[in-house]
Amino acid sequence: MTHMCVAFTTQGAFLRGNHATVVADACATRRLQTPAGEVSAEQLHRGALATVHDLYGVVVASGAALG
């Protein structure tokens, strides 16, 4: 799941001196129900990718972007 495994793996890699690349369309997540309301899977996915992109690594849209 993008908001768990992918986000924390890229964070761990960054903290160990690596710079990970995440392929956005190769990962996904699920919607979450919170006391404040529901967060859609798309919102959660995009939020996690934004966090990765902000500091921990590179986010590309698809595998084709890798060359």
N, C-alpha and C positions, 0 to 999 in steps of 0.2 A: 504494500500500500504506500502510495506516494507520501502521505503525511506521517508515516511511521518508519518503515524499513528504509525507504529511499532517503528521506530527509536525515535520519540519524546516521545512516551509513556515510553519506556525503559529509556530514558534520565530523564524524570520527576520522574520516580520511583527511579532511582539512586540518584537524588538530594534530595529526601525525605528519604534517608537511606535504600532503598530496593535494592535487587539484582534480577532483572528479568531474566527469562529464555525464550528464543525465539526458537520456533520450525521452522527451516528454510523451510521445505517443506509444512508448514501450512500457509505460507504467500507468497505474490507475488507482483509484481508491473508492470508498463507499460513502454514502451520506451518513451523517451523525446527528443524533438527537441530543440536544443539550438543554439545560434548564432555561436558557435564553432563547431557545427555538432551534429549528432544524438548520443544519448547514448542508447544502447540496454537495454531492460528490464532485461536481465540476468546480465549485467554489473552493473546496478543500484541496483538490488537486492543484488548481492554479495558485492558491496561497502557499502550498508547500514548495512548488516550483519557484515561486517568487523568493521564498526564503533561501533556497539553494542558490539561486542566481545572485542574490544580494551579497553573499559572502562566501559560501562554501564551495562553489564550483561553477561549471558552465552548463547551461541548459540549451539543448538544441531541439527543434520541433520534431524531427524524425531522423531515422537512421541514415537517410539520404544526405543529410547535412554533414555527415562524418566523412564523406568522400569516398 
